[in-house]
Amino acid sequence: MRVYYVKIHILLEAKIFMKEKINAVLDEALPKINGADSLETLEALRIEFMGKKGKVTELMPELKNVPNEQKREMGIALNALKTQISDALEERKVALSEEAVKREIESMPEVDFSRPVNLKTGSMHPRSIIQKQVEDIFISMGFIIEDGNEVETEYNNFDAVNVPATHPARDAQDTFWLENGQVLKTQTSAAQNRILRTYGPKCKVLFPGRCFRNEALDASHENTFFQIEGVVVDENVSVSNLIYFMKEMLKGVFKKDLNVRLRPGFFPFTEPSFELDATCPFCGGRGCGTCKNSGWLELCPCGMIHPNVLREAGVDPEKYNGFAFGLGFDRLVMIRTGLSDIRYLNSGNIKVLEQFGVRM
Ligand code: DAH
């Protein structure tokens, strides 16, 4: 009987002893933490209480002296102690940081708005500048400007513009396929079907856009490049209408009248198809480095829209016809700016790009 009492007594002692220690640590820690006046002091307190040899950490092994029946209760109390101290440390840290920021702001010198400033600002990308010029010209001729998607369905990118699965033209456009079967659009022509459905059968629409092809890169090939596509559909559209719009566009971009010529081309979406050349704006056709002494610059594939493309977009090819063109816009930008390597256009190289900001 006596042994039994003694045991209870010892057990109670162990529990009370541990509880007291926990309370003592808490009573010591909280006022110190709340009174800490710098982040350094706070860090020292963190080490004092929560560090490897800290007062809280050192209480942990004592848990093993507590009898089994009370381990759970004491374990919870110890965890609560840890949480309370970590929370207090964190709260004080936030408060001290806020005070530090406040002090820094207060100590800042007042801004003198009358002081001269450096007015050097960023510049527009040459692509954006020339695209705006081209768009303005077409807007002045009654065109609507539209956007295309960068991710397109296989149908829009190929089938809807008369490039069925077996067509060799698909191979020529090394396509980035997505896992869901869609593509990164290889050509702005991918928007033709949607645009004709939306605005047809009588419309004039220009749709610039970024295109992607899995190309080996060199000075004239990029895997990410820009085209500007245009379509005009109405009754009795002719090749001379196409030539007129192209000449107006070139006049707007190069600020002078240029002659154009059409050579036969081949594209599945147009019949007949052409390659449109313009007289070299730099030598007036006499021959120079830019036109490789030919006097002509190859500028824009184009043609009369294939009846299959119209039909696929719900436009009756018996009643309406039209032309389309797909300007290789990056090439135009290079000719206009004199940049010799297409890769500069995507490089983000400020030294290259800022040259064009104001001049153009
Ligand atoms: N989509 C063609 C390409 O990327 C370019 C093109 C050619 C577009 C003729 C046209 C066109 O609209 O009529 O190679």
Boltz pocket constraint, residues with backbone or C-beta under 6 A from the ligand:
constraints:
  - pocket:
      binder: B
      contacts: [[A, 186], [A, 187], [A, 188], [A, 189], [A, 229], [A, 230], [A, 267], [A, 269], [A, 270], [A, 274], [A, 301], [A, 302], [A, 303], [A, 324], [A, 325], [A, 326], [A, 327]]
      max_distance: 6.0
